[in-house]
Amino acid sequence: MTKLSQLYGSNVFNDAVMRELLPKATYKALKKTIDQGLPLDSAVADVVANAMKDWALEKGATHFTHWFQPMTGITAEKHDAFISPTADGKAIMEFSGKELIKGEPDASSFPSGGLRATFEARGYTAWDCTSPAFVKDDSLCIPTAFCSYTGVALDKKTPLLRSMEAISKQALRVLKLLGNTTTTKVITTVGPEQEYFIVDKKLYDQRKDLIFTGRTLFGAKPPKGQEMEDHYFGSIKERISAYMKEIDEELWKLGIAAKTKHNEVAPAQHELAPIFSTTNIATDHNQLTMDIMKKVALRHGLVCLLHEKPFAGINGSGKHNNWSMGTDDGMNLLEPGRTPHDNKQFLVFLCAVIKAVDEYADLLRVSAANPGNDHRLGANEAPPAIISIFLGEQLQDILEQIENGAVTSSKSGGKMEIGVTTLPALPKDATDRNRTSPFAFTGNKFEFRMCPSSGSIAGPNFILNTIVAEVLDEVADRLEKAADVNAEIKTILTEFVTKHKRVVFNGNGYSDEWVAEAEKRGLKNTKTTVEAIQALIDEKNIAVMEKHGVLSRAEMESRYEISLENYSKTINIEALTMIEMAKQQILPAAINFATDLAASINTIKATGVAADMSVQTELLTEVSALAAQFKKNIVTLEAAVEKAENTHGDTFEQAKLFRFDVFEKMGELRGVADKLETMVDKDLWPMPTYSELLFNI
């Protein structure tokens, strides 16, 4: 058996491989580009490309691909063989620096939100050397950014890379003003916890809704759900354990530090969490993780569901985005230390984040918005759609001291005495955790808990980076002009806390009282994706993205259009799937059951034997009435879909129709179907039930 130390990173062209295979001068030049953002010489690229090709061939690769992340939310790749025919009828393996640096996929077939016309096909992929290449499925995969012929970003990676430069630039200004002369780069880091469901493929194949939409559009509540709380952290079943083991091995080969795995709260739900890495690499790794989770599941006769709410009535899935800031010389800027009240640097960066989250809450909200997350946010397992920050008792106390003008102490956690002499006294954290908060401080990082399980984390992170960069820019401007830097820091902290403390909430985010309190504080409760998307064209938000060079006005407007179109298309597909299942499967099943009931009544009557047939008669009446209502609801939904589909020109108005008309009528149709499921003979019901899907493995 291969040792883990040998397995880990074995399919990655990482720093150790580059140091071994590249000439010293080439390695140093490439490292300067990676670490300092310097331009890469074409001669260096040629040497790197040749070494990368030889390494990949040894790994069994036959092709190379520029691996990129278009606005579809998933990854894309076009594969070219290394093979190059020679005049004597043979072939050699070639890969040049030019091929490494730039590729040319078709840009017209990817979402562009009006940035590209259909006939304008040219697009470019540009090598992102800060994220290492890797071998997967016999291809050398080269992480790349994707842009149009005119240079605008058509992907998720480009704005993320831009935002990382923006926050580093502004954070460095602040650090130098605080007396730090050694740091040359500030890096944001992320550890994304990935939740998912696993179902048996044989059952999955019998559900059109799972196949076409990733979630169940019909399904009655099973006798048991998650109310016993026996699945969470429970013993992992053998079949799932084997699946998880293979996922770990595949991820480790790609240098993805998969660390934690466990059963989640809902039946058939699980979680995988990696060790944090730089935001760019963490984003690439999370895309790979989702892809591998789905592929490996099929090898085990399973299907991995990444939809945010594949099953009604039980917890859905999110992606907890653990975000922090660090320096290139190993310092975490969000580390409070033992005495955070004396940690000037920490307090400046903490209060900058608080101000950024409050002022740009609408951008954070839209970064976590997609059709699936509309089912999840505000439910039992997810934070509400109100953006707030949990800090805990210790930091809350410090903020109050700042506001009152004298910061003198920090509360400590102390020791936890368990009351059993053989158990050690445990050191307590300075504060408890709050799982109901959408943006919670968890020791030396912030956990953004709203992110959707199926989505790319690029969006939440480029927005976080940019809005914090904006506040740090303000702080640096003020400190540069100040006659007394320490006095100005005190003024800034007091001002930020006083103006933005409204966004800090340490209580129960699930409670009705918090919804009312948030409204009093002026915090928005944006419940739907359609409403959240409006933030992308807000002048304030366009201005901050343009100021820091992350997205232009045109790029912001394109993402607005893409998001609305994606929402409408998603709900349309779900509605059409519902209609097909309703007409071809559920309604016939109900009619067949009613027919069987009627036949049984007639059979008994024909015998001439006196019998009480009230049960059959009542059941027949009830099923027939529900079937009639179900048919009416189908017609109503069809009309709503037709109206929405024929609304052209205004993508926002169309999306509103899909959300507030089509979506609502889908719920009405489902309500009747789920009642029928509890009454129709199991042998006649045309699809696997929740009981089978959730408890079959």
Stockholm file with secondary structure:
# STOCKHOLM 1.0

chainA/1-697         MTKLSQLYGSNVFNDAVMRELLPKATYKALKKTIDQGLPLDSAVADVVANAMKDWALEKGATHFTHWFQPMTGITAEKHDAFISPTADGKAIMEFSGKELIKGEPDASSFPSGGLRATFEARGYTAWDCTSPAFVKDDSLCIPTAFCSYTGVALDKKTPLLRSMEAISKQALRVLKLLGNTTTTKVITTVGPEQEYFIVDKKLYDQRKDLIFTGRTLFGAKPPKGQEMEDHYFGSIKERISAYMKEIDEELWKLGIAAKTKHNEVAPAQHELAPIFSTTNIATDHNQLTMDIMKKVALRHGLVCLLHEKPFAGINGSGKHNNWSMGTDDGMNLLEPGRTPHDNKQFLVFLCAVIKAVDEYADLLRVSAANPGNDHRLGANEAPPAIISIFLGEQLQDILEQIENGAVTSSKSGGKMEIGVTTLPALPKDATDRNRTSPFAFTGNKFEFRMCPSSGSIAGPNFILNTIVAEVLDEVADRLEKAADVNAEIKTILTEFVTKHKRVVFNGNGYSDEWVAEAEKRGLKNTKTTVEAIQALIDEKNIAVMEKHGVLSRAEMESRYEISLENYSKTINIEALTMIEMAKQQILPAAINFATDLAASINTIKATGVAADMSVQTELLTEVSALAAQFKKNIVTLEAAVEKAENTHGDTFEQAKLFRFDVFEKMGELRGVADKLETMVDKDLWPMPTYSELLFNI
#=GR chainA/1-697 SS CCCHHHHTTTTBCCHHHHHHHSCHHHHHHHHHHHHHCCCCCHHHHHHHHHHHHHHHHHTTCCEEEEEBCBTTSSCBCCEEESEEECTTSCEEECCCHHHHHEECCBSTTSCCTTSSCTTCCBEEEEECTTSCCEEETTEEEEEEEEEETTSCBCBSHHHHHHHHHHHHHHHHHHHHHTTCCSCCCEEEEEEEEEEEEEEEHHHHTTCHHHHHHSSCSSCCCCSCCSTTCCSTTCCCCHHHHHHHHHHHHHHHHTTCCEEEEEECSSTTEEEEEECCEEHHHHHHHHHHHHHHHHHHHHHTTEEEECCSCSSTTSCCCBEEEEEEEEETTSCBTTCCCSCGGGCHHHHHHHHHHHHHHHHTHHHHHHHTCCTTHHHHTTSTTSCCSBCCEECHHHHHHHHHHHHHTCCCCCCCCCEECCSCTTSCCEECCSSCCCTTCSEEECSSSEEETTCBTTSCSHHHHHHHHHHHHHHHHHHHHHHHHCSSHHHHHHHHHHHHHHHHGGGBCCSCTTSHHHHHHHHHHTCCBCCSHHHHGGGGGCHHHHHHHHHTTSCCHHHHHHHHHHHHHHHHHHHHHHHHHHHHHIIIIIHHHHHHHHHHHHHHHHHHHHHTCCCCCHHHHHHHHHHHHHHHHHHHHHHHHHHHHHHHHTCCSCHHHHHHHIIIIIHHHHHHHHHHHHHHHTTSCTTTCCSCCHHHHHHCC
#=GC SS_cons         CCCHHHHTTTTBCCHHHHHHHSCHHHHHHHHHHHHHCCCCCHHHHHHHHHHHHHHHHHTTCCEEEEEBCBTTSSCBCCEEESEEECTTSCEEECCCHHHHHEECCBSTTSCCTTSSCTTCCBEEEEECTTSCCEEETTEEEEEEEEEETTSCBCBSHHHHHHHHHHHHHHHHHHHHHTTCCSCCCEEEEEEEEEEEEEEEHHHHTTCHHHHHHSSCSSCCCCSCCSTTCCSTTCCCCHHHHHHHHHHHHHHHHTTCCEEEEEECSSTTEEEEEECCEEHHHHHHHHHHHHHHHHHHHHHTTEEEECCSCSSTTSCCCBEEEEEEEEETTSCBTTCCCSCGGGCHHHHHHHHHHHHHHHHTHHHHHHHTCCTTHHHHTTSTTSCCSBCCEECHHHHHHHHHHHHHTCCCCCCCCCEECCSCTTSCCEECCSSCCCTTCSEEECSSSEEETTCBTTSCSHHHHHHHHHHHHHHHHHHHHHHHHCSSHHHHHHHHHHHHHHHHGGGBCCSCTTSHHHHHHHHHHTCCBCCSHHHHGGGGGCHHHHHHHHHTTSCCHHHHHHHHHHHHHHHHHHHHHHHHHHHHHIIIIIHHHHHHHHHHHHHHHHHHHHHTCCCCCHHHHHHHHHHHHHHHHHHHHHHHHHHHHHHHHTCCSCHHHHHHHIIIIIHHHHHHHHHHHHHHHTTSCTTTCCSCCHHHHHHCC
//
